[in-house]
Amino acid sequence: MTAVSCNGQPVDAGLLDAALVNYGHFTSLQVRGGAVQGWALHLRRLQQGTRELFDAELDEVRLLGWLRQALQRSGMTDASLRITVFSRAFDFRQPSRAVPVDVLASVAAPATVPADARAVLPVRYQRDSPQLKHVGTFPLFRQRRLAMGQGFDDALFVDAAGRVSEGSTWNIAFLAGEEVVWPQAEALRGTAEQLLVAGLQRLGRAQAWREVPLEALPGFSGAVACNATGLWPLARVGDCRFAESAALLERLRQALAQEPWRPL
């Protein structure tokens, strides 16, 4: 029997034990008027992670019921919603043992994106198991904190080969002439990035996927960060400045608007 307390008060031992083990995965999305963008992408991410970590399946009908219930209890129709899949029965001593999965739904105030263009610091770092949006976020926030300590707003990851991969909790797009460029390296391919790619295709706008060495950044005129929270322009990466990030931001906003908001 485990007894757990926080600030002297008892808490649910089963949930906290799962948090201490730190084995699970999640997705985050924005809800507006009870509707979301790209639910199919979020569901696919959740199903993939559940299969890979637990050899189990998620029931979409039950999942949607829990999410609607969580939103109803919160009293919010505009919100930030995080869905975490874990197991209170998971035992790190026997990680291959079959266990039932649990779904934690957390509802918070709607997220906002930075109003001003951001400056990010390129750092050598490779996300572990980038195909999964897993709960091992310590190194991501550590890199962000270190970058902020040097006067930047966030960190941009560069792999061992010197290629730009992704930001701490976001993907990045560059502008080269009339072409939107998505840097290719091992990274978590976000739902926002996928919606933007689809939106640009619908609009018939040029885009390309290629490796982007850090030293190649001066060849781009704009840069924008994206995740499920939204889009925001980047003024510079390290000492490399971008003059046309606002133009790229507007183009990507038009692309994102191609995806309808659908009731959850």
N, C-alpha and C positions, 0 to 999 in steps of 0.2 A: 504494500500500500504506500503510495507516495503522497506526502503532504507538502503543499506548495503555498507560499505566501508572497505578496508583493507589497512593499511599504508597510509591512506588518499586518496586511489583510489577506485572508484566504482567497485563493482563486481556483478556477477549475483545473485540477491537476492533469486531467487527460489532455486538454487543449494545450496547456503550457508545456507538458512533456513533449508533445509533437513539435512545438516551436523550438524547444531546446535541441531536439534531434535535427531539425532544419532539413527535412527531406520532403520535397513536394515541388509543385509548380503552380503558376498562376497566369492570369491575364488581367489587364486593366482596361476599362473603357469608360467613355463619357455617355451619360444619359441626358437627353434633352426632351422635355415634354413626354417622358416615358418611352422615348424612341432612341435607337442606337444606329450607328453606321457600322457596316461590316460584321454583323453578328456571325455569319457563316465562317469568316476567318478566325474569329475568336473561338468559336466552337471547335473548329478543326485543330487549333493550337491546343485546346484543353484535352481533346480526345487523343491527340498524338502524345502529349506528355503523360497522360494516364496510362496509356498502353506501355510506354517505354519505362516508366518508373514503377508501375504496379501490375502490369499484365492484366489490366482490368478495362472495362468499358464504362463510359458515362451515359446515363439515360437523359437525353435532351429534354424530354417532357418534364421529368422530375426536376431537372436543373432549372429550367425556365420557371417552374412553379416556385422554387425556392427563391429565385432572384426577384420575382414579382412580389413575393411575400416580404422579402427584405426591404424593397423599396416602399411598399405600402406601410410597413411598420415605421420607416424613417419619416414618412410624411413628405418626402421630396419627390418631385417629378423631374427636376434637374439635379444631377448628382454625378459624383465619381464613384464607379463601382469596381471593386476588385474581387475576383473569384479565385480562391486558392484551393487546390486539390491536394489533400494529404491523407494520412491515416493515423488515427489515434492508436491503432493496433500494431503499427509498424515497429519492429524491433531491430535496431541496428546490429544486434548480435546475430540475427538470422534474417538478413535483408532479402533473401529470395523466398521467404515464406509468404504464401498467399494471404492477403489481408483485405478487408473491405475498405473502400475509400470514403473519405469525408469531404464535404464541400463547405468552405467557409466563405460567406458573402459579407463584405464590408462596404458600407455606404457612407460617403462623406460629401462635403460640399463640392460643387462643380469646380474643376481645376481651371486655372488660367495660364496662359503662356506669357513669356516675357514681352513687355511692350517695346523694349529697345533691342537693337541688334546686340548680340552677345559676342564675347571674345573667349575662345577656347584654347586650351593648351594641349598640343600633341604629346602623347606619352606612349612608351612601349608597354603594351599590355594586350593579352589575348584572353577573351572570355572563355571560361571552362564550359564545355558542352554547349556551344553556341546554338545548336539546333533546338534547345529547350529554354523556355523562359522559367528557369527554376528559381527557388527561393534563396539561393546562395548569392545574395546581393552585397555582402560585406566589401569585397574588393572594388565593386563599382562605386560605392559611396566613398570609400577610402580614396580612390583616385580623384573623385570630384573634390573632396575636401582638400587634398594636397594641391590641386590646381588652384582652388580658391585662395589657398595660402600664399600663392605666388601672384595674386592679383587678377586671375582669370575667373570666368563664370562657371567653367566646367572643363571636363577632359575629353579629348578626342583620341581614340585608341589607334595605334599603329602597330602592326604585327612585326614579327622578327625579320621579315623580308622587307620591311620599310613601307608596307602598303597601308593606306588608310582603310579602316574596317568599319567602325561605328563609334558613336559617343557613349557616354556612361549609361544612359537609359534611352537613347534615341539613335535613329539612323540619320544619314546626311546625304544631301543631293547637291551637285555642283552645276554651274552653268558655264557652258563653253560655246560661245556664239549663240545659235538658236537651239542648241541641244542640251537637254538635261542629262547629266551623267550620274549614274549610280555606281559608286566604287565597289569593286569586287574583291572580297577577302572573307575569311571565316568570320561570321557575325550572326547575331540574332536578326533575322529578317522580320521587321515589325509589320503589324497589321496596317499601320498608316502608310508605310512605304508601298505595300501591296495595293492599297486603295489608290494611291497617287499614280502608280504605274498604270493601273486600269483606267483611271480618269484621263491621263495623258493620251493613252491609246484611243479612247473615245473621241477626244478632241483633235486627233490627228497631229499631235505635237511630237517633235523629234526627241528621242531619248536613246541612251546607249548604256551598256553595262561593260565596264572594263576595269582592270587594275589601275589604281591611282597611287603611284609612289608619292611619298611626302614631298619630295623635291619638285613634283609636277604641279603643285598647288598654284604657283604664280601664273600658270596658263589658264586658270579659271577666273571668271569675272564676278561670280556670285556663289553663295553657299547658304543652304537652309537646313535646319534641323527639324525632324518630324518624329512624333510618336502619337500614341492614342490621345494625349492631351491636346495636341494641335501642332501648329507650325510656327517657327520663329526664325528670323534672319540671323545670320552670323556675320559680324563685321570683320572678324579676322580669325585665323588659325595661327597661333604663335605670332610671328612678325608679318605674316602674309595677309594683306588686306584685300577686301572684296568691295568693289564699287557698285555692283549691280545686284546685291542680295535682295533688295526691295522688289526689283523687277521679277526675280525668280520666285519670290514669295507670292506675288500676285498670280503668277502662272500656276503655281502649285495649289493655291486656293481655288482657282477655277477648276482644276482637275479634281480636287477633293469634293467639290460641290456636285460632281457628276454622280456621286454615290448617294442614293436617297436615305433618309432617316426612316427606319421601320420600327413599329411598336415592338417592344420586347416581349 
